[in-house]
Amino acid sequence: MTLSDMHVKLRQAAPADLPVILDLLTRCGLHTTSVTPQAGTYWIADLDGVPGGCIGLEHGEGVSLIRSTAVLPEARAQGLGRALVRSALTHATLRGDRSVYLFSEEAGDYWRRFGFVPVTADEISAALPDAPQVVSGLCNGWIGGEQAWRLDVQPLDVQPGEAARG
């Protein structure tokens, strides 16, 4: 069965979804120590009612940090990850963010497809000093060796004569 044969639903995670997010990340071999949905926005992709992937977005002033992007192996290469990323980027744009950051050592080619460019970890630390993933990286000493990425986004334009809705 392919993803196109399945019912896919992206939903914003609620605090009660934390165990689901942690399970998805663990099953994909990703770190979970600084995952705190209260500090950002998370989405879960359900496939036929079963969680198949997730993504998080930690918020700063005019910037956000994508983190905890995971798609279970059996659901990969079907567009689910792309849908999760686009959801997070749309949310950042609607927030009025100027830039979206992330850390990724292994998946640079994937993130380049969305327009992300390499930057230093120091740039993320300066832009998002209070983001849980940044705080964790600084406290645990791993941040300096990480590859960081940035995508400059255009905040949602309001047409002349229209009021911004928020």
C-alpha positions as a printed NumPy array, in Angstrom:
array([[ 0.   ,  0.   ,  0.   ],
       [ 1.344,  3.43 , -0.869],
       [ 0.763,  6.669,  0.985],
       [-1.599,  7.794, -1.781],
       [-3.849,  4.87 , -0.849],
       [-3.911,  5.936,  2.793],
       [-5.807,  8.662,  4.592],
       [-3.288, 11.292,  5.739],
       [-4.158, 13.91 ,  8.339],
       [-1.816, 16.583,  9.705],
       [-2.863, 17.853, 13.1  ],
       [-1.412, 20.244, 15.611],
       [-0.226, 18.287, 18.627],
       [-1.809, 18.838, 22.013],
       [ 0.129, 18.529, 25.301],
       [-1.363, 15.039, 25.719],
       [ 0.415, 14.021, 22.475],
       [ 3.892, 14.284, 24.049],
       [ 4.217, 10.477, 24.477],
       [ 3.291, 10.022, 20.788],
       [ 5.944, 12.549, 19.706],
       [ 8.585, 10.95 , 21.951],
       [ 7.716,  7.49 , 20.584],
       [ 8.003,  8.673, 16.954],
       [11.355, 10.337, 17.63 ],
       [12.704,  7.313, 19.52 ],
       [11.604,  4.926, 16.753],
       [13.472,  7.143, 14.253],
       [16.625,  7.208, 16.41 ],
       [16.376, 10.912, 17.299],
       [17.1  , 12.645, 20.609],
       [14.178, 13.498, 22.876],
       [15.747, 15.146, 25.927],
       [14.783, 18.762, 25.16 ],
       [11.412, 18.104, 23.511],
       [ 8.919, 20.345, 25.262],
       [ 5.748, 21.012, 23.261],
       [ 4.86 , 23.876, 25.612],
       [ 7.789, 25.863, 24.158],
       [ 6.604, 25.733, 20.569],
       [ 4.226, 24.141, 18.123],
       [ 4.291, 20.499, 17.061],
       [ 2.405, 18.631, 14.379],
       [ 1.705, 14.94 , 13.982],
       [ 0.943, 13.23 , 10.689],
       [-1.558, 10.415, 11.109],
       [-1.736,  7.701,  8.449],
       [-5.063,  5.907,  8.573],
       [-5.36 ,  7.115, 12.163],
       [-1.882,  5.919, 13.194],
       [ 0.901,  8.449, 13.927],
       [ 3.553,  8.232, 11.183],
       [ 5.581, 11.407, 11.589],
       [ 6.034, 14.644, 13.467],
       [ 7.744, 18.022, 13.37 ],
       [ 8.281, 20.775, 15.909],
       [ 8.754, 24.522, 15.654],
       [10.258, 26.463, 18.564],
       [ 9.519, 30.171, 18.474],
       [11.653, 33.247, 19.051],
       [11.261, 36.911, 18.204],
       [10.653, 36.961, 14.45 ],
       [12.389, 33.599, 13.985],
       [11.61 , 29.943, 14.579],
       [13.596, 26.712, 14.854],
       [12.463, 23.505, 13.172],
       [13.24 , 20.479, 15.3  ],
       [12.227, 16.892, 15.87 ],
       [11.4  , 16.159, 12.234],
       [10.71 , 12.439, 11.984],
       [ 8.9  , 10.089,  9.627],
       [ 8.746,  6.386, 10.398],
       [10.789,  4.296,  7.926],
       [ 7.724,  2.573,  6.473],
       [ 6.151,  5.971,  5.636],
       [ 9.199,  7.604,  4.009],
       [ 9.651,  8.707,  0.389],
       [ 5.926,  9.367, -0.015],
       [ 5.824, 13.132,  0.66 ],
       [ 4.853, 12.97 ,  4.326],
       [ 8.02 , 14.731,  5.501],
       [ 7.543, 17.434,  2.868],
       [ 3.958, 17.988,  4.066],
       [ 5.145, 18.323,  7.674],
       [ 7.916, 20.766,  6.702],
       [ 5.529, 22.861,  4.599],
       [ 3.094, 23.002,  7.52 ],
       [ 5.829, 24.285,  9.839],
       [ 7.078, 26.82 ,  7.273],
       [ 3.534, 28.068,  6.661],
       [ 3.039, 28.51 , 10.4  ],
       [ 6.32 , 30.447, 10.665],
       [ 5.261, 32.686,  7.781],
       [ 1.872, 33.337,  9.365],
       [ 3.641, 34.237, 12.632],
       [ 5.576, 36.873, 10.689],
       [ 8.951, 35.162, 11.071],
       [11.813, 36.49 ,  8.95 ],
       [13.902, 33.326,  9.185],
       [13.545, 29.675, 10.102],
       [16.527, 27.726, 11.442],
       [17.368, 24.103, 12.133],
       [20.244, 21.788, 13.014],
       [20.993, 18.859, 10.711],
       [24.222, 16.945, 10.243],
       [23.004, 14.156,  7.983],
       [20.097, 15.618,  5.994],
       [21.614, 18.737,  4.444],
       [20.631, 17.776,  0.906],
       [17.026, 17.345,  2.035],
       [16.893, 20.802,  3.625],
       [18.604, 22.435,  0.622],
       [15.581, 21.382, -1.462],
       [13.475, 23.766,  0.617],
       [16.019, 26.586,  0.153],
       [17.883, 26.28 ,  3.475],
       [21.499, 27.449,  3.424],
       [24.309, 26.523,  5.843],
       [24.999, 28.937,  8.702],
       [26.929, 28.709, 11.939],
       [25.517, 27.305, 15.142],
       [26.449, 30.655, 16.715],
       [23.919, 32.359, 14.435],
       [21.114, 30.127, 15.737],
       [22.276, 30.605, 19.332],
       [22.11 , 34.387, 18.888],
       [18.742, 34.319, 17.087],
       [17.014, 31.844, 19.437],
       [18.852, 31.932, 22.789],
       [15.825, 30.672, 24.744],
       [14.767, 27.837, 22.414],
       [14.881, 24.541, 24.341],
       [17.021, 22.833, 21.666],
       [19.545, 25.704, 21.762],
       [19.611, 25.749, 25.566],
       [20.12 , 21.97 , 25.59 ],
       [22.944, 22.226, 23.044],
       [24.716, 24.939, 25.001],
       [24.291, 23.18 , 28.356],
       [25.379, 19.786, 27.008],
       [28.189, 21.074, 24.804],
       [27.02 , 19.603, 21.488],
       [25.94 , 22.762, 19.72 ],
       [29.371, 23.86 , 18.505],
       [29.83 , 20.792, 16.334],
       [26.4  , 20.896, 14.722],
       [25.642, 21.979, 11.17 ],
       [23.07 , 24.759, 11.248],
       [20.737, 25.895,  8.468],
       [18.62 , 28.989,  7.769],
       [15.763, 29.779,  5.418],
       [14.735, 33.4  ,  5.022],
       [10.968, 33.587,  4.623],
       [ 8.665, 36.35 ,  3.576],
       [ 6.067, 37.2  ,  6.199],
       [ 2.541, 36.995,  4.858],
       [ 1.873, 40.11 ,  2.83 ],
       [-1.288, 42.026,  3.585],
       [-2.821, 43.564,  0.486],
       [-3.433, 47.324,  0.552],
       [-6.799, 48.046,  2.091],
       [-6.914, 44.723,  3.978],
       [-6.524, 44.491,  7.722],
       [-4.137, 41.923,  9.091],
       [-5.976, 39.122, 10.82 ],
       [-4.369, 37.293, 13.667]])
